């Protein structure tokens, strides 16, 4: 498990608080306040991907719905496999698609993208190098809800006609 700096500070602060529960020194209160204020601003920051490069950088582009999320024996216990039902395929050849997603019991970090059963839309997926046969959704722009179908169709036409 990879610890972020703010997680280490939280752990230290809570241990100090537990040691001195009967008396909290003003210095410890200041330290706790600083730790909690910094932890409020630890959301992931994503660099935008140009929409036209999504087609180039994706190994698989599909319109699909997540039908099931579950344990796969080929994966460690902190990862789950999301099985998708393909409605349309625009790039790629695989017939059965599994997308990696963090397990509910796993510790979460702010840059993880969590999938849900019934989630439907356009998926721009990349192959996992670590787990063959699985795909990654490694950026929020790699999933578009069905409400963006007009935008997707325009991008698809632009890409397929070579007018980038």
N, C-alpha and C positions, 0 to 999 in steps of 0.2 A: 504494500500500500504506500502510495506517495503522499507525504505530508506536506502541506502548504505552510508557509511561515505563520499564517494566522491560526492554523490549527495547533501548531506548537505553542504559540502564545496563549491560546485558550487553555490548553492542557496545563501549562505552567501556572496560569492564573487560578485555575480551579484547585490545583494541588496546594498552592499557597493559601487559598481560602479555607480549604479543609484543615490544614495544619493550625491555622489561627482563627478558628471559627468563634472562639470565645472573645477574642479581641482583634479587631481589624484596624491596623495602623493606617493613618491617613495616606501614607505613601502607597499602600496596597490598594486603597480605594481609587486613587488617581491612576494607578497602573491598570486596574480592572476597567475603568472608564475608557481609557485609551484603547485597550484591546477590543472592547465591544464596539467602539465607534469605528475603528478600522475594519472590523469584521462586517459591518453593514454595507461596505462598498467593495465586495469581492466577487461581483458577478463577472462572468466570462466576457471577454471582448473579442468579437469576431471581425476579421478583415473581410470586407465584401468581395465576392467573386463576381466577375463580369458574367452576365447571363449567357452570352455566346460561348464562353469557355466551359460552361457546365456540360455542354454536349461533348466537347473535346476531352475533358478530364474524366468523364464518367465512363466506367466500364459497362454499366447497365442502366438503361433509361426505360422506365415502365410506368404505366398507370396501374395502380394496384391498391389492395386493401389488406391490412394486417388481420389475419384470421385467428391466429393463435400465438401466444408467447409462452415459452416453456423451457424447461431444462433440457440440455443436450449433453450426452455423455462425453462428447469430444471437447467440451468447453470447461474451463475452470468454474468453480461455484459462484464467482462474482459476475458471471456473464450469462445471459439468457439468449435464446434464439427466437426471433420473430418470424413466423412463417407467413408469407404473403400470397394472396390470390391475385394472379395477374389478369388484368382486364384488357390491357393493350401493351405491346412491346415495341419500342422505338429503336433500341440499340442493345445488342447483347444476345447471347444464345441459350443461357441456362433455362431449364424448364421449371425447376423447383428452387425457390429463392428463400434464403434465410438471412436476416439482418441481425447483427449483433446489437444487443442493448444491455445496459447494466442491470443486475439483479436488484430487486426491491430491497433486499437485506444488505446489499453492498453499501459501503460508505460512498457518498456522492460528492463530486466536486462540481464546481460551477460550470465547467465546460462540457459536461455530459448531456447528451440529448436522449431523453427518455421516450420510448414508444409506447403506444397503447393499442389494445385490441380494438378493431373497428376503424382505426385511423386510415383514411383513404385519400389518395391524391396521386401526384406525379413524383416519382422517386428518381434521383440522379445518384446512383450508387457506385462505389469503388470496391474492388476486391480486397479482401483482407489478406495481407501477406503472412500474418501470423497463424491464421486459421483458414486453411484452404477450404473452399466451398461455401464460405460465408462472405457477406457483403457488409460494408460500413456506411453509415450515415454520419459522416464526420464534420458536417457543417450545417447550420440551420437552413441555408439556402438550397440544400440538396433535397428538400422536401417542399413541394408546393401543394396546398390544398386544392380540391376540385374547383373552388371559386376562382382560381387563376387559370382556368382552362383556355380562355381566349388568349391570354398572354403566352401560355405554353405553345398553343398552335401557331401563333405568329413566330415565335422563336424557332420552332421546329421547321416551319416553311423557310425561314431565313437560312437556317443551317443546312437543310437538305438541298436548297437551290444554289448554295455556295456564294451567296451575296454578303458574306460577313464583312 
